[in-house]
Structure formats: structure tokens, C-alpha cells
Amino acid sequence: MAKVITIEEALNLVKDNDHIVAGMAASEGRAFFTDLHTVAKRLNHVTIDNCLPLYPYEFMINEAYKDNFTVNSWFFSNDLRKAFKNKNITFIPNHLHFAGTKRTHHIKPNIYVGNATRPDEHGFVSLSLSNVYEKRMIELADIVILEINPHLPRTLGDVELHESDADYFVEVNYEVPVLADTEPNEKDKLIGKHIAEKIHDGDTIQLGIGGIPNAVALALMDKKDLGVHTEMLTTGFMKLYQSGAITNKKKTLHRGKMVAAFALGTRELYDFIDDNPGIMILDGNYVNDPMIIRLNDNQVSINTTIEIDLTGQCASESIGPIQFSGTGGQSDTATGAQRAKNGRSFIALYSTANVKDPITNERKPISKIVPMLKQGAAVTLSRNDVDFVVTEYGVAALRGTTIKERVERLIEIAHPDFKEQLRADARKLGYI
């Protein structure tokens, strides 16, 4: 630990026109980015790339610093959505497995800032909760700053880094950010039940975050010998393992191991993955590569979307032209699962959403199955790549279907109040 410096000394390393890359989600260097705005007066044109930042950093949300810092993100958080009005925040379109490679074709990082565990007796730290792109950025950065935090779990896989590969350490003691284990509502449970009925003993699964994935995990408790190959390791997976549903014994790739690119969940999850040889946190370029995912027989991908049109196009990251989240690994996992032997892919969504009427200012329900996506919406998952679509009203199997067949099947699982209008709109568009 000969390279220990203070946060102030770390911030003094930043200079004009630097390109800084932050660790993803819980792997971001919280102490560094909390104080980055304090050196804004001497800086111009500093660029920060991040992915799902979990704190409202001043440099990011305060309009006063928009001329000093530009923020580019692979995945928007709520704080980034709110700060977007400042005009110094933009999105990086990308499939998650390319986050650590495609960006570097355009620009190389001057500084990488993330966190890690304390070096062990052999001089190795663990990057802990993410290796989506972190290790690749570390290899390319001119300066590597790691915040050493005793609260981080020591994970295994491909997250080990020798201390000689870091330039500076900053000793910190903040709590690791957690993601609450959202309790599924009745709609979530119905959707979870529909999906669980199509998952078999021995399947390998991928889940995302939120009420619907948690409901799916809850509905899978009575399954046997499930495996895990997922971009994100969640508390739901921990509960499935503890229930005996996950054993990883039937996996055809990395048998006996849970495989993920990052982890985010409760403190109980972090304690569970700490020094756990049954869990591998591997390079996101590998984990989320569809050609790797396909090597898992019986791979099942489960993701959510904001809206879907009657031909099957999924807008999962934007509401019209307004960026809401990110592409993430949806296309990676959906296409990879369908390439697998006996693989399946699910897109889950509520049939309706309550939105504010711009005239009355009152909320009213709208259908999330729509004739056409909102103008300017990003298509996250092509209609060519959609397999099963699930709402609380049932399952629409779209693989190999015509436009006419898709229209009928999607209307069948739409909310009853909107079916007649959807059918009329489909006729106007010439779909049926």
C-alpha cells in the first residue's frame, strides 16, 4: 500500500480535457466523485463516462458545473434523468457486452476511478461488484485510482487485480450502496406465474431488476437444478439458491458456478457473494456475448420493456426521444438465449401505465401495447429478435410469426379496455 493518497491529492491529478471513466453502479469511486465539483474552477472540458451512477453527485446534477464537466453514460439513473435538462449529459448507445470495447475505439481514458477490496497477502485486490468494463478500462487508463473499502465483498472470477496495476489507492469507509428487494405486486405475481410455467427444471436463467424479475424468482422456488448465467446478480438469485432451486449442476458452460458481470442488491447479497467460490464475476464482454450465452443449453432470458408495438418492436430504454435508462444487456441476452439449444427469451411488461394528462393534469391509464412506438423512441429489441411477450393477461409467442399473427396475439394479452381500439388501429395501418 505504498501508493496511498488522499482524495484531495487524487483530485489534483485531474487536468483540463481529461477523460475519466467511473466504475459501474456500486463500483463507482464514491468519495472521488462526491468531491469532484470542488476543483471545478480550475478545470475545463473534463469528460466523465459512467454507467448507472447511484448517487446525485454535484458535478453531475448541478447546472453550475455544466461548462466544466460533460457526462456520458451507458445507462441512465434517476439522477441523470433529472439532470439531463442541464444540457451536458448524453447517452452512449451500446450493447452492454461492447461497453468496454467500442467506446475505446473513439476515446481512451486518461483516468479510471473505481473501488476495490484491500490487497490480500499476495498483493491482489478484488474489483468486487462489477467487471462489465472496469478491467478493460484499467488496462487502458493512464492513471488508475482505486478506493479501498473494507465494506466491499471480495468476489472471485476475473475481478482480481494486482496492486502494481493501480497507480494510487485512497482508503475510504463508506457503506456499499444497496438495491432494495422490491416486493412484487399482484400484477408482478401474475406475470411471474406465466413465465415460471414455461421454465423447466435444469434451465439456466438471466434476470434483471425490479418487481417483475423478483416475482419471477419467487415463482421459481419449486424448480430444481436451475443454473445462472446473467449480466446482473441480484438478491433474487441468492434466495433461489438458498431455497435449493439453484444448483448449477445442469449447466453446459461453467457447470457448478453462477456467472455474472456485476452484482447489485441487498447487504445480504453482498455477504452471500463474499469469498464465495460458487460465484464468478467475469468480463462483461464475455458474459454478455450472445455467442457465449448460446453455449448454455436451456438458457432463458427475462427482461422488461417500456412499450411494445403491434409488430413486436420493444422500446425499453426511452420514452419517445427522452432517454430513460439504457440498452443494457437486453439484446445481448435475448438473442443469445434464442441461439441456445432449447433456449427462450421473455419480454415482460404491464398491459397499462398511468400517465399524466397534459390538459387535465390527472393521471389516466394508457396501453403499453401500442399500434406504433412513440415518435423518436429507440428500438432496444428488434421485432426480429422478440420471442415471448408476457403481461398480466397471458403470454404471446411471437417466434416465427407473421405481422398479422403478432397483432392478434399481442391484442389477446392487452388490457381489455384497449383491445377494440388496438384492433381498429391495426386495420388502419394495414396490419390486419
C-alpha positions in Angstrom: 0.0 0.0 0.0 2.9 2.4 -0.8 0.7 4.4 -3.2 -1.9 5.6 -0.7 -3.0 9.2 -1.3 -5.8 11.4 0.0 -9.0 12.4 -2.0 -7.6 15.9 -2.4 -4.4 14.5 -3.9 -6.4 12.3 -6.2 -8.5 15.3 -7.4 -5.3 17.3 -8.1 -4.4 14.7 -10.7 -7.3 15.8 -12.9 -6.4 18.3 -15.6 -8.2 20.1 -18.5 -9.6 17.9 -21.2 -9.2 14.7 -19.2 -11.4 11.7 -20.0 -12.4 9.9 -16.7 -14.2 6.6 -16.6 -16.1 5.6 -13.5 -16.8 2.1 -12.3 -20.3 0.9 -12.8 -23.1 1.2 -10.2 -21.8 0.1 -6.8 -18.2 0.0 -8.2 -18.0 3.8 -8.8 -15.4 5.7 -6.7 -18.0 7.5 -4.5 -15.5 9.6 -2.5 -13.7 10.9 -5.6 -16.9 11.8 -7.5 -18.6 13.3 -4.4 -15.8 15.9 -4.2 -15.0 16.3 -7.9 -17.0 19.6 -8.2 -14.7 21.2 -5.6 -11.9 21.5 -8.2 -14.2 22.7 -11.0 -12.9 26.3 -11.0 -9.5 25.2 -12.4 -10.9 22.7 -14.9 -12.3 22.9 -18.4 -13.7 20.3 -20.7 -13.4 17.3 -18.4 -15.4 14.3 -19.7 -16.8 11.6 -17.3 -18.1 8.3 -18.6 -20.3 6.3 -16.2 -23.0 3.6 -16.1 -25.9 3.6 -13.7 -24.5 6.1 -11.2 -26.1 5.6 -7.8 -25.5 9.0 -6.1 -26.6 12.6 -7.1 -23.0 13.9 -7.5 -22.8 17.7 -7.6 -20.6 17.7 -10.7 -23.4 15.7 -12.5 -26.6 17.3 -11.3 -25.7 20.9 -10.5 -26.2 23.2 -13.5 -23.4 25.4 -12.2 -20.8 22.9 -13.4 -22.2 22.2 -16.9 -19.4 24.1 -18.6 -16.7 22.2 -16.6 -17.9 18.6 -16.9 -19.6 16.6 -19.7 -21.2 13.4 -18.6 -21.6 10.4 -20.9 -23.5 7.3 -19.7 -24.1 3.8 -20.9 -27.2 3.6 -18.6 -29.2 6.5 -17.1 -30.1 6.5 -13.5 -32.9 8.6 -12.0 -30.4 11.4 -11.1 -29.1 11.5 -14.7 -32.7 11.7 -16.0 -33.3 14.7 -13.7 -30.1 16.4 -14.6 -30.5 15.9 -18.4 -32.0 19.4 -18.6 -28.6 20.9 -17.9 -27.5 20.0 -21.4 -24.2 18.5 -20.5 -25.4 14.9 -20.2 -25.7 12.5 -23.1 -26.2 8.7 -23.7 -23.8 6.2 -25.2 -25.8 3.8 -27.4 -24.3 0.4 -27.0 -25.0 -3.3 -26.2 -23.6 -3.9 -22.7 -21.1 -6.5 -23.8 -19.4 -3.9 -26.0 -19.2 -1.2 -23.3 -15.6 -1.9 -22.6 -14.5 -2.1 -26.3 -16.5 0.0 -28.7 -16.1 3.2 -26.6 -12.4 2.9 -26.7 -12.3 2.9 -30.5 -13.4 6.5 -30.2 -11.7 7.8 -27.0 -9.2 6.4 -24.4 -9.5 7.1 -20.7 -6.9 9.3 -19.0 -8.1 8.3 -15.6 -10.1 5.4 -14.2 -11.7 5.7 -10.8 -13.4 2.8 -9.1 -13.3 0.9 -5.8 -11.8 -2.4 -4.7 -11.1 -4.6 -1.7 -7.9 -4.2 0.3 -4.9 -6.1 -1.2 -4.5 -9.6 0.2 -1.2 -11.1 1.3 -0.3 -11.8 -2.3 -0.9 -8.1 -3.3 -4.2 -8.7 -5.2 -7.4 -6.6 -4.8 -10.8 -7.7 -5.9 -12.8 -5.2 -8.1 -15.7 -6.7 -6.2 -19.1 -5.8 -7.6 -18.5 -5.2 -11.3 -16.4 -6.2 -14.2 -18.7 -5.1 -17.0 -15.9 -2.9 -18.5 -13.8 -2.0 -15.4 -10.8 -4.2 -16.0 -10.5 -3.3 -19.7 -10.6 0.5 -18.8 -8.0 0.0 -16.1 -5.7 -1.6 -18.7 -6.1 1.4 -21.0 -6.1 4.3 -18.5 -3.0 6.5 -17.9 -3.9 6.8 -14.2 -5.8 4.2 -12.1 -7.2 5.3 -8.8 -8.9 2.7 -6.6 -10.8 3.5 -3.4 -10.1 0.7 -0.9 -13.3 -0.1 1.0 -13.5 -2.7 3.8 -17.3 -3.0 3.3 -16.9 -4.4 -0.2 -17.3 -8.2 -0.7 -14.3 -10.0 -2.1 -15.7 -11.6 -5.2 -13.9 -14.1 -7.4 -13.7 -14.9 -11.1 -11.9 -12.4 -13.3 -12.0 -9.4 -10.9 -8.6 -9.9 -9.3 -6.1 -7.2 -10.0 -2.5 -6.9 -8.6 -1.8 -3.8 -6.7 1.0 -3.0 -9.1 -1.6 -2.4 -11.8 -3.1 0.5 -9.9 -1.3 3.8 -9.6 -3.0 5.1 -6.5 -5.1 3.9 -3.6 -7.5 6.0 -1.5 -8.6 4.5 1.8 -12.4 5.0 2.4 -15.0 3.7 4.7 -18.5 4.3 3.1 -21.3 1.8 3.1 -21.8 0.0 -0.2 -24.9 1.1 -2.0 -27.8 -1.3 -1.8 -30.8 -2.0 -4.0 -33.9 -2.7 -2.0 -35.5 -6.1 -2.6 -38.8 -4.8 -4.2 -41.9 -6.6 -3.1 -43.8 -7.9 -6.1 -47.4 -6.5 -6.5 -50.3 -8.6 -7.9 -49.5 -7.8 -11.5 -45.9 -8.8 -11.0 -47.0 -12.1 -9.4 -49.3 -12.9 -12.4 -46.6 -12.2 -14.8 -44.1 -14.2 -12.8 -46.5 -17.1 -12.7 -47.0 -17.0 -16.5 -43.2 -17.0 -17.1 -42.5 -19.7 -14.5 -44.9 -22.1 -16.2 -42.5 -22.0 -19.2 -39.3 -22.5 -17.2 -38.2 -26.1 -16.7 -36.0 -27.9 -14.1 -32.4 -27.6 -15.2 -32.8 -24.3 -17.2 -30.2 -21.6 -16.9 -31.7 -18.2 -16.3 -31.0 -14.5 -16.6 -33.0 -11.9 -14.6 -33.0 -8.1 -14.4 -34.1 -5.8 -11.6 -37.5 -4.7 -10.2 -40.8 -6.1 -9.2 -41.4 -8.4 -12.2 -38.0 -10.2 -12.0 -38.4 -10.5 -8.3 -41.9 -12.1 -8.9 -40.3 -14.5 -11.4 -37.7 -15.5 -8.8 -40.5 -16.1 -6.3 -42.4 -18.2 -8.7 -39.4 -20.4 -9.4 -38.8 -21.5 -5.8 -40.2 -25.0 -6.5 -37.9 -25.6 -9.6 -34.9 -27.9 -9.4 -31.3 -27.6 -10.6 -31.6 -24.2 -12.1 -28.4 -22.5 -13.3 -27.4 -18.9 -13.5 -25.7 -17.0 -16.4 -26.8 -13.4 -16.1 -25.4 -9.9 -16.5 -26.6 -8.8 -13.1 -26.6 -10.9 -10.0 -29.5 -9.9 -7.7 -30.9 -10.8 -4.3 -33.5 -12.9 -6.1 -30.8 -15.3 -7.2 -29.5 -15.6 -3.7 -32.9 -16.5 -2.4 -33.4 -19.1 -5.2 -30.0 -20.6 -4.2 -30.9 -20.7 -0.6 -34.3 -22.4 -1.4 -32.4 -25.2 -3.2 -33.9 -24.2 -6.6 -30.4 -23.2 -8.0 -27.7 -25.8 -8.0 -25.9 -25.0 -11.4 -25.5 -28.8 -11.8 -27.1 -29.0 -15.2 -25.3 -26.1 -16.8 -23.3 -26.8 -20.0 -21.0 -23.8 -19.5 -19.2 -23.2 -16.2 -21.1 -26.0 -14.6 -21.5 -25.6 -10.8 -21.0 -21.9 -10.9 -23.2 -18.8 -11.0 -21.8 -16.4 -13.7 -22.5 -12.7 -13.8 -20.8 -9.5 -14.9 -21.9 -7.4 -11.9 -23.9 -7.6 -8.7 -26.3 -5.1 -7.1 -28.7 -5.9 -4.3 -29.1 -6.0 -0.6 -26.4 -6.2 2.1 -27.4 -9.9 2.5 -26.5 -10.5 -1.2 -23.0 -8.9 -0.7 -22.4 -11.1 2.4 -23.5 -14.1 0.3 -21.1 -13.5 -2.6 -18.2 -12.6 -0.3 -15.3 -15.1 -1.0 -17.9 -17.5 -2.5 -16.2 -19.9 -4.9 -19.5 -20.8 -6.4 -19.9 -17.3 -8.0 -17.8 -15.9 -10.8 -17.8 -12.3 -11.8 -16.4 -12.3 -15.3 -15.7 -9.8 -18.0 -18.9 -8.3 -19.4 -17.6 -8.6 -22.9 -17.6 -12.4 -22.3 -20.6 -12.9 -20.1 -23.0 -10.9 -22.3 -21.6 -12.0 -25.7 -24.6 -13.7 -27.4 -22.2 -16.3 -28.8 -21.1 -17.2 -25.3 -24.7 -17.1 -23.9 -25.8 -19.6 -26.6 -23.4 -22.2 -25.2 -25.7 -22.7 -22.2 -28.3 -25.3 -23.2 -31.8 -24.3 -22.0 -30.8 -20.7 -21.5 -33.7 -18.4 -20.5 -33.6 -14.6 -20.8 -36.2 -12.5 -18.9 -36.3 -8.7 -19.5 -38.8 -5.9 -19.3 -39.8 -3.1 -21.7 -41.5 0.3 -21.6 -43.7 -0.3 -24.6 -44.1 -2.7 -27.5 -45.8 -2.1 -30.8 -48.1 -4.5 -32.6 -45.3 -5.8 -34.8 -43.1 -6.7 -31.8 -40.7 -3.8 -31.6 -39.6 -3.1 -28.0 -38.8 0.4 -26.7 -37.1 -0.5 -23.4 -34.8 2.5 -22.8 -36.6 5.7 -24.0 -40.0 7.3 -23.8 -40.2 8.8 -27.3 -36.8 10.7 -27.7 -36.3 11.1 -24.0 -33.6 8.7 -22.7 -34.9 6.8 -19.6 -32.4 4.1 -18.9 -30.2 2.2 -21.4 -29.9 -0.7 -23.8 -28.0 -2.7 -21.2 -27.9 -6.3 -22.0 -31.4 -6.8 -23.3 -30.5 -7.5 -26.9 -27.4 -9.5 -25.8 -29.3 -11.9 -23.6 -32.4 -12.1 -25.7 -30.6 -13.1 -28.9 -28.1 -15.3 -27.0 -30.8 -17.2 -25.3 -32.7 -17.9 -28.5 -29.5 -19.2 -30.1 -29.1 -21.7 -27.3 -30.4 -25.3 -27.5 -33.9 -25.2 -26.2 -33.4 -21.5 -25.3 -36.2 -19.0 -24.7 -36.5 -15.2 -24.3 -39.2 -13.3 -22.5 -40.1 -9.7 -22.6 -42.4 -8.7 -19.7 -44.5 -5.6 -19.1 -47.7 -4.4 -17.5 -50.6 -4.1 -20.0 -51.1 -0.4 -19.0 -49.3 2.6 -17.4 -50.8 5.5 -15.6 -49.6 8.8 -17.2 -50.4 12.4 -16.6 -52.8 14.1 -19.0 -51.1 17.3 -20.2 -54.5 19.1 -20.3 -56.3 17.9 -17.1 -53.0 17.1 -15.2 -54.8 14.0 -14.0 -53.3 10.5 -14.4 -55.1 8.1 -16.7 -54.3 4.6 -17.9 -52.8 4.0 -21.4 -52.0 0.8 -23.2 -48.3 -0.3 -23.2 -49.1 -2.4 -26.2 -49.4 0.3 -28.9 -50.0 0.5 -32.7 -46.8 2.4 -33.2 -44.0 3.3 -30.8 -43.9 7.0 -29.7 -42.1 9.2 -32.2 -38.4 9.2 -31.6 -38.4 6.0 -29.4 -35.3 3.9 -29.5 -35.9 0.3 -30.5 -34.0 -1.7 -27.9 -35.0 -5.1 -29.2 -35.8 -5.6 -32.8 -39.1 -7.3 -33.7 -36.9 -9.9 -35.4 -35.5 -10.9 -32.0 -38.6 -11.0 -29.9 -39.7 -14.4 -28.6 -42.3 -14.5 -25.8 -44.1 -11.4 -24.6 -45.9 -11.5 -21.3 -48.4 -9.3 -19.5 -50.6 -10.0 -16.5 -53.2 -11.2 -19.1 -51.0 -14.0 -20.5 -48.2 -15.0 -22.9 -47.9 -14.2 -26.6 -45.5 -16.5 -28.5 -44.1 -14.4 -31.4 -41.2 -16.5 -32.6 -41.6 -17.2 -36.3 -45.0 -15.4 -36.6 -46.3 -13.0 -39.3 -47.3 -9.4 -38.6 -51.0 -10.4 -38.7 -50.4 -13.2 -36.2 -48.4 -10.9 -33.9 -51.2 -8.3 -33.9 -53.8 -10.9 -32.9 -51.5 -12.5 -30.2 -50.5 -9.2 -28.7 -54.0 -7.8 -28.6 -55.0 -11.0 -26.8 -52.7 -10.1 -23.9 -53.5 -6.4 -23.9 -55.8 -4.8 -21.3 -59.5 -5.4 -22.2 -60.2 -1.7 -22.3 -57.9 -1.1 -25.2 -58.4 -4.2 -27.4 -61.0 -2.8 -29.6 -59.0 0.4 -30.3 -55.9 -1.6 -31.0 -57.7 -3.8 -33.5 -59.1 -0.7 -35.2 -55.7 0.9 -35.3 -54.2 -2.3 -36.7 -56.7 -2.2 -39.6 -55.9 1.4 -40.4 -52.2 0.5 -40.5 -52.9 -2.4 -42.8 -51.6 -5.0 -40.4 -54.9 -7.0 -40.5 
